[in-house]
Amino acid sequence: MSKMRWKGATLLFVVVGLLSTCSAQIDYFSSISGLENLLRTEEYLLQSFREYVRASKHQLQTLESELHRIEMEYAQAARNTENYLTNPVNVYRLMKRLTTDWTIYEERVQSDEAANTFLRQMVEFRETLSFPSGEDFKASAAALARLQETYHLDTAQIAGGFLNGVKYGTSMTWQDCFVLGKQLFHLEEYNHTKLWLKESMQRLSREPYYMDPHTLEYVEDVAKSLLNLGDLETALKLSDDVLSLDPTRATASYVRNTILSPVGERKPTLTTSPSYYHQTEEFETYKKVCRGEITASPTQLRPLRCRYESKNHPYRLLAPFKVEEHSLDPLVLTLHDFIDDTKIETIKYLATPYMQRSTVRDVVTLSKATDFRISKNAWLAYQEHTYMQDMLRDLQDLTGLDVTRCEKLQVANYGLGGHYEPHWDFYLDTERLPEGLGNRIATAIFYLSEVEQGGATAFPNLNFAIKPKKGNVLFWYNLHRSLEGDYRTRHAACPVLKGSKWIGNVWINAITQPFTRPCLLHKDDAISKPYSTIV
């Protein structure tokens, strides 16, 4: 194995996260809708790189192997772009290539006279094309860890291109696993760091890597990291392997001597410190509901059922709504085949130019971006298109609620591992209600796409989750009849494992409902009060 190849590999790990300052910070990781631009960037880079390789025959043996690997990956993506970009492993590897690998190819050809054209094109590309930022690359690693944690995914299976037993793409290389492990280390995701570094070594052991001294540096790095993470057995084995080939390696000697020294002389083991909320019983229940390990118990007032509903509306007597009950108290319904594909695609088309990173309400800043909500959204006035007015009309026909004063339609797209941790839709601080609208009496989520795996709407307090189905609507009441918040309706968007999740959120407000849903003169929220405290 040539030293030149390993020199390039060394640079791969040195430049992790580096990116040209000319690249726009567009926040690609939070939405699937912008990732096509990154794949298009790699198309141009691939074309330019191919031309350089053809002009550099003396490096052909080394470079052609790299070219072939990228071409195979890109050909797979080109055959079905959406399928490729909705696989979180593919997206991570795409961002890794654009963030690190292509920089290495520039370094490799700097000393070659034939490189002038290629290098000039690379400068131009970085000024004109879409590149992920360091934040995008970091977020893609965090998303893989989130998916692995939420859905209990096996590390070797993910690295092999499998998600929940389904083969979606090519396998990760040992370098991919190594870089991911080091990223997770810096993110203090130590449990996942250990898994990915060990997987990297497993994959590396299948190659004749011990003959090259540069590789030993990576093995030593992993051994030292595993020492800090408390995996002494693996760290000792790796350091012994290195020393058997080169007894002069200082880092391997340090690792071995530290492990064999008295316990009191070692540094404390690094451990992940999750936030308070991520250690609560509710958050554990939320993950179990997302995985389908918990289902609702039959404690309803009567058996749940599916039915046709017309509400005695003349048109709906001929074309009734298809209603599926999930809960009667609080009322949670799925309305099947509620919106057709033509309307869906039109709404997505109208929203796409205005998509921005989703934010959450904050007691200080009113709204801010946060890691517990990863998506992009756009707000559309219902008057912009008759299709959106039809959505409100149909909701009014079914629920009887007055929809003349609703917040704008929120269209959202969830990106790599996109999710929204448990939250309430109603406003807890009634002093900050939208002016002239009142609190959110009901929520209707229009599912605007299919989601192959993950992405369900979970109700941890009710112990069930609803899988998105294109054309369906999920409806529930957020408030009791006394207009107090129903804390049982705390819900979440489970991380998207495979697919692109598009939804449209309609929030019906209370200000115009005194005759359609009269409020009670006494409080009726005692049943939901116990759910107001997160434990």
HUJOCOR-V593100 format. One line per field, one symbol per residue. ss: DSSP state (h for helix, s for strand, l for the rest). phi: phi as a letter, one per 20 degrees, with the letter a starting at -180 (. if undefined). psi: psi as a letter, one per 40 degrees, with the letter a starting at -180 (. if undefined). A space follows every 10 residues. Layout:
# HUJOCOR-V593100
ss: ???
phi: ???
psi: ???
This chain:
# HUJOCOR-V593100
ss: llhhhhhhhh hhhhllllll lllllllhhh lhhhhhhhhh hhhhhhhhhh hhhhhlhhhh hhhhhhhhhh hhhhhhhhhl hhhhhlshhh hhhhhhhhhh hhhhhhhhll llllhhhhhh hhhhhhhhll lllhhhhhhh hhhhhhhhhh hlllhhhhhl lssllsslll lllhhhhhhh hhhhhhlllh hhhhhhhhhh hhhhllllhh hlhhhhhhhh hhhhhhhhll lhhhhhhhhh hhhhhllllh hhhhhhhhhh llhhhlllll llllllhhhl hhhhhhhhhh hlllllllll lllllssssl lllhhhhhll ssssssssll ssssssllll hhhhhhhhhh hhlllsslls sslllsssls llsllsssss lhhhlhhhhh hhhhhhhhhl lllllsllss ssssllllls sssllllllh hhllllllls ssssssslll ssssllsssl lllsssllll llssssslsl llllslhhhl sssllssssl sssssssssh hhllllllll lllllhhhhh hhlll
phi: .fffffffff fgefegnfbg ffffedmffe bffefgffff gfffffffff ffgfecffdf ffffffgfff fffffffffb gffffeefff ffffffffec ffffffffdf edffegffff ffffffedde cfegffffff ffffffffff dlefgffffe ndclndedbf ffeffgffff ffffffemef ffggffffff fffffedfef fdffffffff gfgfffgfen efffffffff ffffebfeff fffffffffe fggfeeffff cfdffgffde fffffgffff eneccfefdf fbgfbdbecd llfgfffecf feddedbebf fccddflece ffffffffff egfdfcgfcc fcfddmbbfb fecdacbcdc ffffbfffff gffffffeem fedfcdfgfd dcceegmgbb fgbdefefef fdfggmdmfe fbccdeedbe cfbmmfeddf fdmbcdffcg necdcbeedf femefeffeg bbdfgfebpc edcceddeee fddfdebgee ecfcdgfdgg efdec
psi: hidddddddd ddddeheiih eehigegdde iddedddddd dddddddddd ddddegdeed dddddddddd dddddddddg ddddeehddd dddddddddd dddddddded ehdeeddddd dddddeddih iiiddddddd dddddddddd efihddddde ehhfehhdai iiiddddddd ddddddefgd dddddddddd ddddeeifde ehdddddddd ddddddddee gddddddddd dddddgeehd ddddddddde iideeiiihh ihgiiddeei dddddddddd eeehiiigfi dihiiiiihd ffhddeddgi ihhhhdidgi hhihhifdhi dddddddddd ddeehihiii hiddediiii dehhiiiihh hdediddddd ddddddddde iheegiiihh hihhahfhih ihiidihdge efihhedaih dihhhhheii hdhaeihigd defiihhhhh eihhhihdii deeihheeeh iihihhdhah hhihhhhhie deedddghii eihfeddedd eehh.
